Amino acid sequence: MKSLFRTVALITVFSFLTRVSGFIFRIILSRVVGAEGVGLYQVASSVFFVLLTVISSGIPLIISRKSASFSVKKEKKKQGSYLSVALIYTLALSLILVCVVLLFKGLFSKIFTDQRCYELLLVLLPSLVFSSVYCVFRGSLWGQGNYFALCVSEFYEQVVHIIAGVFLIGSSLSAIENAFGISLSMSIACFLSMILVVLLFFYYGGSLSKPKKEYLKPLVKQSTPITVMRVVGSFLQPLIALIIPARLISIGYTSSQALSLYGIAVGMTLPLIYVPTTIIGSLSTALVPDISKAVAQNDKSHIEKRITTSIYFTLIISSLFVPLYLGAGEQIGLFLYDNILSGTLLQSASWVLLPLGLTNISSALLNSLGYENRSFVNFFVGAVAMFLALWILPTFVGVNSIIWAMGINYCITAILNLWLLKRKTKVSFKVAYPLIKIILLTIPSSALTAFVVSLSSYAFPLFISLGIGGAIGVGSYVLLASVAGIIDLKVVLSFVKAKFNFKRAKKAKQSA
């Protein structure tokens, strides 16, 4: 378990660095390139990322799962053959997508309201081919448990994208020239990250073997449900962007008001709701090869341990943010965006953190165990319920319907996923009772957070008030959760103490 925690910490740190650097780059773009140039790139890249999802979503996960299995069985030749098949398949798939864009120029020109966006898409197309190679070798490194190489390659791509972008844009250039520079920097970053990941693959002892046809059908069959789920997911946001403003207008809002409310909910509130998924996503990444190896070894006790600890870990991480969001949501919205409504929506959405976390981790567990087809069915059921709610609820709760629809979606998907996990693995884990205790404990902690933030705001700036209130509120929740048996502080403290003693002993050894 300590090894898993270290892995999660490593992935989380690199994920945080990648996101922060990306956020800084967006600030640079907004100031140097301007709204029109950024807008042109965003429109072109929205189509490009849908095409990229076809290649880079399901396939790397299946490769990582198979690589882990081959590694346990010490079947290096079979692993090399499987990777060769995957490489041929992804390259062929990327070239087909490139041909579709080139042959159906008229169709894509109609999709884009501005012809210049199609030209930018052409600049981005080489990235598809580079990514098709990248995702295969990345999947192998993932399956081998080489998380450092995995994280470095992703962070390296982001850094190259930023450096190349800075050199290719300028305030003296036109909007289309700057958009061209951003697009070209993406292709450069994908090319260089492809080179790096290939070098890392062979450096860490990877090899390719003669491809065998019998590996192709299982690869396509297993990766397709995950790919379809991700592609469909990429279309959900545009559909929501059409439904919510239209429904708000139908109940009396003007077009400007409807779009403003939608922008606040999606552009300001939802990114904060997804903050805990950074840590949960890191755990999901670490679990795929870990559980795949256990499946190959038929180690049922290990699988049971990983399922139960992952679910409880997810509940704890998600619940830590509830007192902060529920107790100080308005102040957070005011501090970050100078917008109270975004904070009010954050308070309303704080409960969504729990089913969101359970959905993410249960989906990752099902995919790791090879139940991606059933996971896709559960995803589809939840999505249908969400769109029904998006259509019906605006009449009653206005823009809050986005929050409620998402919550309904995640609740349904989480329940179906957890039920499937129990039925397929025969693992006995309890979620309802710990969940009830967590909900009850967050109420006094949230109230304490709200009280401390309000009181300290008379003496300190808002940022400091949020820090004090958040620390006291979350700290009170941790103590209550420890008393209730949800968090074992003794285990946490012993782990921290062991790490401290290890570092101190290592330092003493080096000084000697």
C-alpha positions as CSV (number, residue, x, y, z in Angstrom):
1,M,0.0,0.0,0.0
2,K,2.9,2.4,0.8
3,S,4.2,1.8,-2.8
4,L,0.8,2.6,-4.2
5,F,0.6,5.8,-2.1
6,R,4.1,6.9,-3.4
7,T,3.0,6.2,-6.9
8,V,-0.2,8.2,-6.5
9,A,1.9,11.1,-4.9
10,L,4.3,11.0,-7.9
11,I,1.5,11.1,-10.5
12,T,-0.4,13.8,-8.6
13,V,2.7,16.1,-8.4
14,F,3.4,15.8,-12.1
15,S,-0.2,16.1,-13.0
16,F,-0.4,19.3,-10.9
17,L,2.8,20.7,-12.5
18,T,1.4,19.9,-16.0
19,R,-2.0,21.6,-15.2
20,V,-0.3,24.7,-13.6
21,S,2.0,25.1,-16.6
22,G,-0.9,24.7,-18.9
23,F,-2.9,27.4,-17.0
24,I,0.1,29.8,-17.2
25,F,0.3,29.2,-20.9
26,R,-3.4,30.0,-21.3
27,I,-2.8,33.3,-19.5
28,I,0.1,34.1,-21.9
29,L,-2.0,33.3,-24.9
30,S,-4.9,35.4,-23.7
31,R,-2.5,38.4,-23.3
32,V,-0.3,38.0,-26.3
33,V,-2.6,36.3,-28.9
34,G,-5.9,37.9,-28.0
35,A,-9.4,36.6,-28.0
36,E,-9.8,36.1,-31.8
37,G,-6.6,34.1,-32.2
38,V,-7.3,31.9,-29.1
39,G,-10.9,31.5,-30.4
40,L,-9.7,30.3,-33.8
41,Y,-7.4,27.8,-32.2
42,Q,-10.0,26.6,-29.7
43,V,-12.5,25.9,-32.4
44,A,-10.0,23.9,-34.5
45,S,-8.6,22.1,-31.6
46,S,-12.0,21.0,-30.3
47,V,-12.4,18.9,-33.5
48,F,-8.8,17.8,-33.4
49,F,-9.2,16.5,-29.8
50,V,-12.2,14.4,-30.8
51,L,-10.1,12.7,-33.4
52,L,-7.3,12.3,-30.9
53,T,-9.6,10.7,-28.5
54,V,-10.3,7.9,-31.0
55,I,-6.6,7.0,-30.9
56,S,-5.4,7.8,-27.4
57,S,-8.3,6.9,-25.0
58,G,-9.0,3.2,-25.0
59,I,-6.0,1.8,-26.7
60,P,-3.3,2.8,-24.2
61,L,-5.3,1.5,-21.3
62,I,-5.7,-2.0,-22.9
63,I,-2.0,-2.0,-23.8
64,S,-1.1,-1.2,-20.2
65,R,-3.3,-4.0,-19.0
66,K,-1.9,-6.6,-21.4
67,S,1.7,-5.4,-20.8
68,A,1.2,-5.9,-17.1
69,S,-0.2,-9.4,-17.7
70,F,2.7,-10.4,-20.1
71,S,5.2,-9.0,-17.6
72,V,3.9,-11.1,-14.7
73,K,4.1,-14.2,-16.9
74,K,7.5,-13.3,-18.3
75,E,6.3,-13.5,-21.8
76,K,8.4,-10.8,-23.3
77,K,8.2,-12.1,-26.9
78,K,4.4,-12.1,-26.8
79,Q,4.4,-8.6,-25.3
80,G,6.7,-7.4,-28.1
81,S,4.4,-9.0,-30.7
82,Y,1.3,-7.4,-29.1
83,L,2.9,-4.0,-29.1
84,S,3.8,-4.4,-32.8
85,V,0.2,-5.2,-33.6
86,A,-1.0,-2.2,-31.6
87,L,1.5,0.1,-33.3
88,I,0.4,-1.0,-36.8
89,Y,-3.3,-0.6,-35.8
90,T,-2.9,2.9,-34.3
91,L,-0.8,4.1,-37.2
92,A,-3.4,2.8,-39.7
93,L,-6.2,4.4,-37.6
94,S,-4.5,7.8,-37.5
95,L,-3.8,7.7,-41.3
96,I,-7.5,6.9,-41.9
97,L,-8.5,9.8,-39.8
98,V,-6.1,12.1,-41.6
99,C,-7.5,10.9,-45.0
100,V,-11.1,11.6,-43.7
101,V,-10.2,15.2,-42.9
102,L,-8.5,15.7,-46.2
103,L,-11.2,14.0,-48.4
104,F,-14.2,15.5,-46.7
105,K,-13.0,19.1,-46.7
106,G,-16.5,20.4,-47.6
107,L,-18.0,18.7,-44.5
108,F,-15.4,20.1,-42.1
109,S,-15.7,23.5,-43.7
110,K,-19.4,23.4,-42.9
111,I,-18.7,22.4,-39.3
112,F,-16.4,25.4,-38.9
113,T,-18.1,28.8,-39.2
114,D,-14.7,30.2,-40.2
115,Q,-12.7,28.6,-43.1
116,R,-9.4,29.5,-41.3
117,C,-10.3,26.9,-38.6
118,Y,-10.0,24.1,-41.2
119,E,-6.5,25.3,-42.2
120,L,-5.5,25.2,-38.5
121,L,-6.9,21.6,-38.3
122,L,-4.6,20.7,-41.1
123,V,-1.6,22.0,-39.1
124,L,-2.7,19.9,-36.2
125,L,-3.1,16.7,-38.2
126,P,0.5,15.5,-38.0
127,S,0.0,15.3,-34.2
128,L,-2.5,12.5,-34.8
129,V,0.2,10.3,-36.4
130,F,2.8,11.2,-33.8
131,S,0.3,10.5,-31.0
132,S,-0.6,7.1,-32.5
133,V,3.0,6.0,-31.9
134,Y,3.3,7.8,-28.6
135,C,0.2,6.1,-27.1
136,V,1.4,2.6,-27.8
137,F,4.8,3.0,-26.1
138,R,3.3,5.1,-23.3
139,G,0.8,2.3,-22.7
140,S,3.7,-0.2,-22.4
141,L,5.5,2.0,-19.9
142,W,2.3,2.3,-18.0
143,G,1.8,-1.4,-17.9
144,Q,5.4,-2.0,-16.7
145,G,4.7,0.3,-13.8
146,N,7.3,2.8,-14.9
147,Y,5.4,5.8,-13.7
148,F,8.3,8.2,-13.6
149,A,8.9,7.8,-17.3
150,L,5.1,8.1,-17.9
151,C,4.9,11.3,-15.9
152,V,8.1,12.8,-17.4
153,S,6.9,12.2,-21.0
154,E,3.6,13.9,-20.4
155,F,5.2,16.9,-18.6
156,Y,7.9,17.1,-21.3
157,E,5.2,17.4,-23.9
158,Q,3.5,20.3,-22.1
159,V,6.8,22.1,-21.6
160,V,7.8,21.8,-25.3
161,H,4.3,23.0,-26.3
162,I,4.7,26.1,-24.2
163,I,8.3,26.9,-25.3
164,A,7.5,26.3,-29.0
165,G,4.3,28.3,-28.6
166,V,6.1,31.3,-27.0
167,F,8.6,31.4,-29.9
168,L,5.9,31.1,-32.5
169,I,3.5,33.8,-31.3
170,G,3.7,37.5,-30.9
171,S,1.6,40.6,-30.3
172,S,2.7,42.0,-33.7
173,L,1.3,39.0,-35.6
174,S,-2.2,38.7,-36.9
175,A,-4.8,36.5,-35.2
176,I,-4.5,33.7,-37.8
177,E,-0.7,33.8,-37.6
178,N,-0.8,33.4,-33.9
179,A,-3.3,30.6,-34.1
180,F,-1.1,28.9,-36.7
181,G,1.9,29.2,-34.3
182,I,-0.1,27.6,-31.4
183,S,-1.2,24.8,-33.7
184,L,2.3,24.2,-35.0
185,S,3.7,24.2,-31.4
186,M,1.3,21.4,-30.6
187,S,2.6,19.3,-33.6
188,I,6.2,20.0,-32.5
189,A,5.4,19.0,-29.0
190,C,3.7,15.7,-30.1
191,F,6.7,14.9,-32.3
192,L,9.3,15.4,-29.7
193,S,7.3,13.7,-27.0
194,M,6.9,10.7,-29.3
195,I,10.7,10.6,-29.8
196,L,11.3,10.7,-26.0
197,V,8.8,8.0,-25.1
198,V,10.2,5.7,-27.8
199,L,13.7,6.2,-26.4
200,L,12.5,5.6,-22.9
201,F,10.7,2.4,-24.0
202,F,13.9,0.9,-25.4
203,Y,16.1,2.4,-22.6
204,Y,14.1,0.5,-20.0
205,G,14.4,-2.8,-21.8
206,G,11.4,-2.8,-24.1
207,S,11.4,-4.6,-27.4
208,L,9.2,-5.3,-30.4
209,S,8.6,-8.7,-32.1
210,K,7.0,-10.0,-35.2
211,P,3.3,-9.1,-35.1
212,K,0.7,-11.8,-34.9
213,K,-2.8,-11.4,-36.3
214,E,-4.6,-13.1,-33.4
215,Y,-3.8,-10.1,-31.2
216,L,-5.6,-7.6,-33.3
217,K,-9.2,-8.7,-32.7
218,P,-9.0,-8.7,-28.9
219,L,-7.2,-5.3,-29.0
220,V,-10.0,-3.8,-31.1
221,K,-12.8,-5.5,-29.1
222,Q,-11.5,-4.4,-25.7
223,S,-10.5,-0.9,-26.6
224,T,-13.6,0.1,-28.6
225,P,-16.0,0.4,-25.6
226,I,-13.6,2.7,-23.8
227,T,-12.9,4.7,-26.9
228,V,-16.6,5.1,-27.7
229,M,-17.3,6.1,-24.1
230,R,-14.6,8.8,-24.3
231,V,-15.7,10.1,-27.7
232,V,-19.3,10.3,-26.6
233,G,-18.2,12.1,-23.5
234,S,-16.4,14.7,-25.6
235,F,-19.7,15.4,-27.3
236,L,-21.6,15.8,-24.0
237,Q,-20.3,19.3,-23.3
238,P,-21.4,20.8,-26.7
239,L,-24.8,19.2,-26.3
240,I,-25.2,20.7,-22.8
241,A,-24.0,24.0,-24.2
242,L,-27.0,23.9,-26.6
243,I,-29.6,22.5,-24.1
244,I,-29.1,24.7,-21.0
245,P,-29.2,28.1,-22.7
246,A,-32.2,27.1,-24.8
247,R,-34.1,25.8,-21.7
248,L,-33.3,28.9,-19.7
249,I,-34.5,31.1,-22.5
250,S,-37.8,29.1,-22.6
251,I,-38.5,30.0,-19.0
252,G,-38.0,33.7,-19.4
253,Y,-34.3,34.5,-19.5
254,T,-32.9,36.6,-22.3
255,S,-30.2,35.0,-24.6
256,S,-27.5,37.1,-22.9
257,Q,-28.6,36.1,-19.4
258,A,-28.8,32.4,-20.3
259,L,-25.3,32.4,-21.9
260,S,-23.9,34.3,-18.9
261,L,-25.4,31.8,-16.4
262,Y,-24.1,28.9,-18.4
263,G,-20.7,30.4,-18.6
264,I,-20.5,31.0,-14.8
265,A,-21.7,27.4,-14.1
266,V,-19.4,25.6,-16.6
267,G,-16.5,28.0,-16.8
268,M,-16.1,28.9,-13.1
269,T,-17.9,26.4,-10.9
270,L,-17.3,23.0,-12.5
271,P,-13.5,23.3,-12.8
272,L,-13.4,23.6,-9.0
273,I,-15.7,20.5,-8.6
274,Y,-13.2,18.5,-10.6
275,V,-10.2,19.4,-8.5
276,P,-10.3,16.2,-6.3
277,T,-10.3,14.1,-9.4
278,T,-6.7,15.0,-9.9
279,I,-5.8,12.8,-7.0
280,I,-8.4,10.2,-7.8
281,G,-7.2,10.1,-11.4
282,S,-3.7,9.5,-10.2
283,L,-4.9,6.5,-8.1
284,S,-6.8,5.2,-11.2
285,T,-3.7,5.4,-13.3
286,A,-1.7,3.5,-10.7
287,L,-4.4,0.8,-10.3
288,V,-4.6,-0.4,-13.9
289,P,-1.2,-2.3,-14.1
290,D,-1.4,-3.1,-10.4
291,I,-4.7,-4.9,-10.6
292,S,-3.9,-6.4,-14.1
293,K,-0.9,-8.1,-12.6
294,A,-3.0,-9.5,-9.7
295,V,-5.6,-10.8,-12.2
296,A,-2.8,-12.5,-14.2
297,Q,-1.6,-14.1,-11.0
298,N,-5.1,-14.9,-9.8
299,D,-4.3,-13.1,-6.6
300,K,-7.8,-12.6,-5.2
301,S,-6.8,-11.2,-1.9
302,H,-4.7,-8.5,-3.5
303,I,-7.6,-7.6,-5.8
304,E,-10.0,-7.4,-2.8
305,K,-7.6,-5.2,-0.9
306,R,-7.1,-2.8,-3.8
307,I,-10.8,-2.5,-4.4
308,T,-11.8,-1.8,-0.8
309,T,-8.9,0.6,0.0
310,S,-9.4,2.5,-3.3
311,I,-13.1,3.1,-2.7
312,Y,-12.5,4.3,0.9
313,F,-9.5,6.4,-0.1
314,T,-11.7,8.0,-2.8
315,L,-14.5,8.8,-0.3
316,I,-12.0,10.4,2.1
317,I,-10.3,12.5,-0.5
318,S,-13.6,13.7,-2.0
319,S,-15.1,14.4,1.4
320,L,-12.2,16.6,2.5
321,F,-13.3,19.3,0.0
322,V,-16.9,19.3,1.1
323,P,-16.5,21.4,4.2
324,L,-14.5,24.0,2.3
325,Y,-16.9,24.2,-0.7
326,L,-20.1,24.0,1.4
327,G,-18.9,26.4,4.1
328,A,-17.0,29.0,2.1
329,G,-18.3,28.5,-1.5
330,E,-19.5,32.1,-1.9
331,Q,-16.2,33.5,-0.6
332,I,-14.2,31.2,-3.0
333,G,-16.2,32.4,-6.0
334,L,-15.7,36.0,-4.9
335,F,-11.9,35.5,-4.4
336,L,-11.2,33.6,-7.6
337,Y,-13.7,35.2,-10.1
338,D,-15.1,38.2,-8.3
339,N,-18.5,36.4,-8.8
340,I,-20.7,35.4,-5.9
341,L,-23.1,33.3,-8.1
342,S,-20.2,31.0,-9.0
343,G,-19.6,30.5,-5.3
344,T,-23.3,29.9,-4.6
345,L,-23.3,27.2,-7.3
346,L,-20.2,25.7,-5.8
347,Q,-22.0,25.4,-2.4
348,S,-24.9,23.7,-4.2
349,A,-22.6,21.4,-6.0
350,S,-20.5,20.3,-3.0
351,W,-22.5,17.1,-2.6
352,V,-21.6,16.0,-6.1
353,L,-18.0,15.5,-5.1
354,L,-18.9,12.1,-3.4
355,P,-20.7,10.4,-6.3
356,L,-18.2,11.9,-8.8
357,G,-15.3,10.4,-7.0
358,L,-17.0,7.0,-6.7
359,T,-17.9,7.0,-10.4
360,N,-14.3,7.7,-11.4
361,I,-12.7,5.1,-9.2
362,S,-15.3,2.4,-9.9
363,S,-15.0,2.9,-13.6
364,A,-11.2,2.6,-13.4
365,L,-11.5,-0.6,-11.3
366,L,-14.0,-2.1,-13.8
367,N,-11.7,-1.3,-16.7
368,S,-8.7,-2.7,-14.9
369,L,-10.6,-6.0,-14.3
370,G,-11.7,-6.2,-18.0
371,Y,-15.3,-5.2,-17.6
372,E,-15.1,-2.2,-19.9
373,N,-18.3,-3.3,-21.9
374,R,-20.4,-3.2,-18.8
375,S,-18.8,0.0,-17.6
376,F,-19.8,1.6,-21.0
377,V,-23.5,0.4,-20.4
378,N,-23.5,2.0,-17.0
379,F,-22.0,5.2,-18.4
380,F,-24.8,5.3,-21.1
381,V,-27.6,4.8,-18.6
382,G,-26.2,7.7,-16.4
383,A,-25.8,10.0,-19.5
384,V,-29.4,9.4,-20.6
385,A,-30.7,10.2,-17.0
386,M,-28.5,13.4,-17.1
387,F,-30.0,14.7,-20.4
388,L,-33.5,14.0,-19.2
389,A,-32.8,16.0,-16.0
390,L,-31.2,18.8,-18.1
391,W,-34.4,19.1,-20.1
392,I,-36.9,18.9,-17.2
393,L,-35.2,20.6,-14.2
394,P,-34.5,24.1,-15.6
395,T,-38.2,24.9,-15.2
396,F,-37.9,24.3,-11.4
397,V,-34.3,25.1,-10.4
398,G,-32.9,27.2,-13.3
399,V,-29.1,27.0,-13.9
400,N,-28.8,24.7,-10.9
401,S,-30.2,22.0,-13.2
402,I,-26.6,21.5,-14.5
403,I,-25.5,20.6,-10.9
404,W,-28.5,18.3,-10.3
405,A,-28.2,16.6,-13.7
406,M,-24.5,15.9,-13.1
407,G,-25.3,14.6,-9.6
408,I,-28.0,12.3,-10.9
409,N,-25.7,11.0,-13.6
410,Y,-22.9,10.3,-11.2
411,C,-25.2,8.7,-8.5
412,I,-26.7,6.3,-11.0
413,T,-23.4,5.4,-12.6
414,A,-21.6,4.9,-9.3
415,I,-24.4,2.7,-7.9
416,L,-24.4,0.5,-11.1
417,N,-20.6,0.3,-11.1
418,L,-20.3,-0.6,-7.4
419,W,-23.1,-3.2,-7.8
420,L,-21.3,-4.7,-10.8
421,L,-18.0,-4.8,-8.9
422,K,-19.6,-6.7,-6.0
423,R,-21.3,-9.1,-8.3
424,K,-18.3,-9.9,-10.5
425,T,-15.6,-9.9,-7.9
426,K,-17.5,-11.2,-4.9
427,V,-15.7,-8.6,-2.8
428,S,-17.6,-7.5,0.2
429,F,-17.3,-3.8,0.8
430,K,-19.7,-1.4,2.4
431,V,-20.3,2.1,1.0
432,A,-23.7,3.2,2.2
433,Y,-22.8,3.2,6.0
434,P,-19.5,5.1,5.6
435,L,-21.2,7.5,3.1
436,I,-23.9,8.3,5.6
437,K,-21.3,9.0,8.4
438,I,-19.3,11.2,6.0
439,I,-22.4,13.2,5.1
440,L,-23.3,13.7,8.7
441,L,-19.8,14.7,9.7
442,T,-19.4,17.3,6.9
443,I,-22.4,19.3,8.2
444,P,-20.8,20.6,11.5
445,S,-17.4,20.9,9.7
446,S,-19.0,23.1,7.0
447,A,-20.8,25.2,9.6
448,L,-17.5,25.7,11.4
449,T,-15.8,26.7,8.2
450,A,-18.5,29.2,7.4
451,F,-18.3,30.7,10.9
452,V,-14.5,31.0,11.0
453,V,-14.3,32.5,7.4
454,S,-17.0,35.1,8.2
455,L,-15.4,36.0,11.6
456,S,-11.8,36.2,10.3
457,S,-12.9,38.3,7.3
458,Y,-13.3,41.3,9.7
459,A,-9.6,41.2,10.6
460,F,-7.9,39.7,7.6
461,P,-8.0,39.8,3.7
462,L,-10.3,37.3,2.0
463,F,-7.4,35.0,1.0
464,I,-6.1,34.7,4.6
465,S,-9.7,34.2,5.9
466,L,-10.2,31.4,3.4
467,G,-6.9,29.8,4.5
468,I,-7.7,30.0,8.2
469,G,-11.4,28.9,7.8
470,G,-10.5,26.1,5.4
471,A,-7.7,24.7,7.6
472,I,-9.9,24.7,10.7
473,G,-12.9,23.3,8.9
474,V,-11.1,20.5,7.2
475,G,-9.1,19.8,10.3
476,S,-12.3,19.5,12.4
477,Y,-13.6,17.1,9.8
478,V,-10.5,14.9,10.0
479,L,-10.7,14.8,13.7
480,L,-14.5,13.9,13.6
481,A,-13.8,11.3,10.9
482,S,-11.0,9.8,13.1
483,V,-13.4,9.5,16.1
484,A,-16.1,8.0,13.8
485,G,-13.6,5.4,12.5
486,I,-13.5,6.7,8.9
487,I,-9.9,7.9,9.0
488,D,-7.2,6.1,11.1
489,L,-4.9,8.9,12.2
490,K,-2.5,6.3,13.8
491,V,-1.9,4.7,10.4
492,V,-1.3,8.1,8.8
493,L,1.0,9.3,11.5
494,S,3.0,6.1,11.5
495,F,3.4,6.3,7.8
496,V,4.6,9.9,8.0
497,K,6.9,9.1,10.9
498,A,8.4,6.1,8.9
499,K,9.0,8.3,5.9
500,F,10.7,11.0,8.2
501,N,12.9,8.4,9.9
502,F,13.9,6.9,6.6
503,K,15.0,10.3,5.2
504,R,16.8,11.1,8.4
505,A,18.7,7.8,8.4
506,K,19.5,8.2,4.7
507,K,20.9,11.7,5.4
508,A,22.9,10.5,8.3
509,K,24.4,7.7,6.2
510,Q,25.4,10.1,3.5
511,S,27.0,12.5,5.9
512,A,28.9,9.6,7.5
